[in-house]
Amino acid sequence: MVYQPAAGARDLLPLDVEKKRWIEDRLQQVFDRWGYHRIITSTLERMDTLMAGEAIQRQMVIQLQNGEDDELGLRPELTASIARTVVTRMANATYPQRLYYNANVFRRTWESRHNRQQEFYQAGVELLGAGGLLANAEVLLLVADCLAALGLRGWHLILGEAGITRSLLSAFPANLQDQVRSAIAHLDRITIDSLPLSDKLRDRARIIMDLRGPGADVLQKVSSLDLDEEQREAVNNLKSLVELLESEKKFPLILDLSLIQTIDYYTGIVFEVVNDTESQARVLGRGGRYDQLLGLYHPQGENIPGIGFGLNIEDLYQVLLCTQQLPQVTPASNWLVVPEIANANAAAFAYAQKLRDSTHLVRVEIDLGGRDADAIRQYARDRGIAQIAWIKADGSPKIEPLR
Ligand SMILES: N[C@@H](Cc1c[nH]c[nH+]1)C(=O)O
């Protein structure tokens, strides 16, 4: 019998880990530079935490049976967990809080395709306690800086506004809203044509579907709809953000007021980072503003605004594989330290430790015995090790460079 990982789970071997770390280290450096601090929350959460406000559907979560009454699940994303942690565990926190994470998430794939991946890695940020133009711009420019740090160039941002989209949809009869919403999200004109809608509403659905393209065009189209006070304000805010981002010229931007996310806690801007370098568009990450989520967990129901994003490490990895930037091999040791006779064992460990204690990273292996000098040399060459230190009984080393 061969033991396999669970369906949809994956093992990462040392070279995979090296590549993943290459990506994660660069992202973490960017997060650090922007003043964000890492937070680690539990992989396991109570189902009521994960699904608070019904933003996340139960069918997305891999549930666990633990024989007790608590319903538990593996987190399908981090934002809800971070919101819970901050308002329940960081009561004295001052705002804004800038937090980042780098963690695994689990999503149940209900299409029964064999071995569909269910465990993923995400790195992202949450900026809590700040609404408004600057906070929105910070998070979007931070996304751009992350992709620049990875050397990724061909990508664009799709920017929507969940509040505006939701209120445009509220004009539709309650029993049809879900269908209209899903048809718009999938650009499904046939469904819109076949739903029992008045001509006015059908036109409205078609207009919403067409609210995507260059910022100025879309903003003009949406302004031509009859908007109420609140919608007008949201459109103006969006306009200021688009102007600011376009003046920065960091990335191509598509405005899309039909953009609807599967996770439903968003109240303001929503966005997707889309790669352009493959034949099929690949979403590298997504995020948005959620100004009601923290209130769901807050002991006094206090609302604290938030915005953030998560980048998909696997998708970044796939795109970066083609650019030849990721490490191609695991790093070789710098030294192999060999006790020449049993009397030299302690001296060999001491010598190896002296090498390791260097201020920069020096990788040092001890030879574990059981082979002759030629076999040791062969091993060192095969592993790309640069130098051998042969340690004599009196502790003195004889250095043999191999290249
Ligand atoms: N947690 C979201 C991304 C996000 C972070 N912050 C806001 N949104 C996701 O996994 O899709």
The ligand as an SDF file (V2000), in Angstrom:
LIG
                    3D

 11 11  0  0  0  0  0  0  0  0999 V2000
   -9.8240   37.3710    2.2200 N   0  0  0  0  0  0  0  0  0  0  0  0
  -10.1610   37.7130    0.8590 C   0  0  0  0  0  0  0  0  0  0  0  0
   -9.2340   38.7630    0.3120 C   0  0  0  0  0  0  0  0  0  0  0  0
   -9.2750   39.9960    1.1600 C   0  0  0  0  0  0  0  0  0  0  0  0
   -8.4140   40.3920    2.1030 C   0  0  0  0  0  0  0  0  0  0  0  0
   -8.9220   41.5300    2.6330 N   0  0  0  0  0  0  0  0  0  0  0  0
  -10.0080   41.8320    2.0160 C   0  0  0  0  0  0  0  0  0  0  0  0
  -10.2630   40.8830    1.1160 N   0  0  0  0  0  0  0  0  0  0  0  0
  -10.1020   36.4590   -0.0180 C   0  0  0  0  0  0  0  0  0  0  0  0
   -9.5420   35.4630    0.3890 O   0  0  0  0  0  0  0  0  0  0  0  0
  -10.6100   36.4780   -1.1290 O   0  0  0  0  0  0  0  0  0  0  0  0
  1  2  1  0
  2  3  1  0
  2  9  1  0
  3  4  1  0
  4  5  2  0
  4  8  1  0
  5  6  1  0
  6  7  1  0
  7  8  2  0
  9 10  2  0
  9 11  1  0
M  CHG  1   8   1
M  END
$$$$
